[in-house]
Each structure stands twice: as structure tokens, then as C-alpha cells.
Amino acid sequence: MSPVPDSSDDGFGGALLPGARPAVLVIDLMRAYFDPASPLCLPSADCLPSAGRVIAAARDHRVPVLHTRVAYGPGGVDGGLFVRKVTALRQLFSGGGAMGELMPQVSPAENELVLVKQYASAFFGTSLASTLRAERIDTVVLIGVSTSGCVRATAVDAIQHGFVPLVVSEAVADRAPGPHEASLYDLQAKYAEVISEARAVAYLSEER
């Protein structure tokens, strides 16, 4: 199944043009998604090298990079119904320990913000929108996990907040091919531009 609709003739899949002031948002690339001991572990870590290259391009051209991670207070007191529905998140109670660490391939630089969130969208309950607006950001390049969960939720909230979302297809991943491909298809149809790593790197490398 192709992740991108063939046309916009049916009223979906119109084009969003990337803006002049992008930021890269690295979503939840935590050990919990790559350690076999974790119930959240993905079947492959193939998205990490791609994500690393996107981050490197951003840093090389002074494009802001922001990171998110998930962590909860003792007993998941701030996790609400979400941690009841997704019981695998219990390993991130009390800060998450080692499972809450960001992967070394995409670790934040000293000057890069790390937002801690409790729910799927990076915008929900965080300062992300106000931070982006303060920096006059108009476009967010999304990389991370999972495609059908936090990436999708963040892309939907991005467009609702007035930011152009660009989802880098090689730099996102999910627990199975089905939800990954279906989410990319639907994101392209309604909420975002799904782009290749090469296109993302070229965009981030433009003179500004």
C-alpha cells in the first residue's frame, strides 16, 4: 500500500507549502521504543539513522531542534486515563529511569529544548506552541515515534495551531507496517506533507 494518495481529485491531499522558518521536532526517540526489554519496543530501529541525518542538517544550518520525551510522576498521577489504556506506559512512572532516556544517536545538544509530555501530542499540556511562536517558526519537521500515535497526534495539532507539518517518512516508525503506512496515507491526505529524508535535508539546508 502506498503511503501517499495519488491525487487531490477527491478533495483530499492538497499541498501545504513549507515556510521560511522551520524547526525540527524530535518526538519521543526514547530507549523504551528500542530496548527489547520494553513492551513498547519497535520491530526495527531503522528510523534512528534517518532521524540523525535530519537533525544534523538542521544543526548545520542553524535550524532549531526541539525534543520530546514521555515521563510521569509517581504512580502515573499525571497520566490520567491514557496510562490506564496503554499499560506499557507504566514503565515511565517516576520519570521513567533508563527507559525514559533519549537515544544516543539523536541526543539533544546542550542548547536544545527537551519538552516532557504525558499524552500523545507534543502540543498537549506543554509550552511547545508558545515556544515556536516566540521564535516565529512557521513549519515543523516531524521525526520520531510512533507514526500512528504521537507523530500523528502532533501533526494534527500542528496544523490546528497554524504550523505546516512535514512528516519525514524514513525517520518515523511504528509497531507494525499496517498502522505506519495507513497513518502516513491519512496524514498526507488531511493533515501534513509526508516527505522523504532527502527532501527534508534539502529544505533544511536552504539559505535563510
Solvent accessible surface area in square Angstrom, and as a share of the most:
residue,aa,sasa,rsa
1,M,151,0.67
2,S,64,0.41
3,P,43,0.27
4,V,58,0.34
5,P,23,0.15
6,D,145,0.75
7,S,57,0.37
8,S,56,0.36
9,D,136,0.71
10,D,107,0.56
11,G,70,0.67
12,F,100,0.42
13,G,18,0.18
14,G,51,0.49
15,A,85,0.66
16,L,57,0.28
17,L,148,0.73
18,P,43,0.27
19,G,23,0.22
20,A,70,0.54
21,R,93,0.34
22,P,4,0.02
23,A,0,0.00
24,V,0,0.00
25,L,1,0.01
26,V,3,0.02
27,I,0,0.00
28,D,0,0.00
29,L,0,0.00
30,M,0,0.00
31,R,75,0.28
32,A,0,0.00
33,Y,19,0.07
34,F,29,0.12
35,D,36,0.19
36,P,122,0.77
37,A,85,0.66
38,S,6,0.04
39,P,100,0.63
40,L,30,0.15
41,C,43,0.26
42,L,13,0.07
43,P,102,0.64
44,S,49,0.31
45,A,48,0.37
46,D,115,0.60
47,C,4,0.02
48,L,3,0.02
49,P,71,0.45
50,S,3,0.02
51,A,0,0.00
52,G,19,0.18
53,R,127,0.46
54,V,0,0.00
55,I,3,0.02
56,A,47,0.37
57,A,8,0.06
58,A,0,0.00
59,R,96,0.35
60,D,111,0.57
61,H,78,0.35
62,R,228,0.83
63,V,9,0.05
64,P,53,0.34
65,V,8,0.05
66,L,11,0.05
67,H,1,0.00
68,T,0,0.00
69,R,50,0.18
70,V,6,0.03
71,A,9,0.07
72,Y,6,0.02
73,G,18,0.17
74,P,106,0.67
75,G,63,0.60
76,G,5,0.05
77,V,123,0.70
78,D,59,0.31
79,G,0,0.00
80,G,37,0.36
81,L,130,0.65
82,F,58,0.24
83,V,12,0.07
84,R,175,0.64
85,K,171,0.72
86,V,50,0.29
87,T,69,0.40
88,A,20,0.16
89,L,8,0.04
90,R,139,0.51
91,Q,50,0.22
92,L,1,0.00
93,F,49,0.21
94,S,83,0.53
95,G,29,0.28
96,G,8,0.07
97,G,56,0.54
98,A,62,0.48
99,M,36,0.16
100,G,0,0.00
101,E,87,0.39
102,L,30,0.15
103,M,18,0.08
104,P,87,0.55
105,Q,102,0.45
106,V,3,0.02
107,S,51,0.33
108,P,44,0.28
109,A,39,0.30
110,E,187,0.84
111,N,137,0.70
112,E,24,0.11
113,L,76,0.38
114,V,53,0.30
115,L,15,0.07
116,V,67,0.38
117,K,0,0.00
118,Q,43,0.19
119,Y,68,0.26
120,A,29,0.22
121,S,9,0.06
122,A,0,0.00
123,F,13,0.05
124,F,120,0.50
125,G,76,0.73
126,T,34,0.20
127,S,57,0.37
128,L,0,0.00
129,A,14,0.11
130,S,69,0.44
131,T,39,0.22
132,L,3,0.01
133,R,124,0.45
134,A,82,0.63
135,E,92,0.41
136,R,165,0.60
137,I,11,0.05
138,D,51,0.26
139,T,0,0.00
140,V,1,0.00
141,V,0,0.00
142,L,0,0.00
143,I,0,0.00
144,G,0,0.00
145,V,0,0.00
146,S,17,0.11
147,T,0,0.00
148,S,33,0.21
149,G,27,0.26
150,C,14,0.08
151,V,0,0.00
152,R,65,0.24
153,A,28,0.22
154,T,0,0.00
155,A,0,0.00
156,V,30,0.17
157,D,29,0.15
158,A,0,0.00
159,I,57,0.29
160,Q,127,0.57
161,H,70,0.31
162,G,62,0.60
163,F,8,0.03
164,V,29,0.17
165,P,0,0.00
166,L,1,0.00
167,V,0,0.00
168,V,0,0.00
169,S,31,0.20
170,E,83,0.37
171,A,0,0.00
172,V,6,0.03
173,A,16,0.12
174,D,9,0.05
175,R,159,0.58
176,A,38,0.30
177,P,97,0.61
178,G,41,0.39
179,P,36,0.23
180,H,38,0.17
181,E,54,0.24
182,A,49,0.38
183,S,8,0.05
184,L,4,0.02
185,Y,93,0.35
186,D,37,0.19
187,L,0,0.00
188,Q,21,0.09
189,A,12,0.09
190,K,90,0.38
191,Y,53,0.20
192,A,3,0.02
193,E,13,0.06
194,V,18,0.10
195,I,5,0.03
196,S,46,0.30
197,E,25,0.11
198,A,77,0.60
199,R,113,0.41
200,A,0,0.00
201,V,46,0.27
202,A,63,0.49
203,Y,18,0.07
204,L,0,0.00
205,S,38,0.24
206,E,92,0.41
207,E,166,0.74
208,R,130,0.48
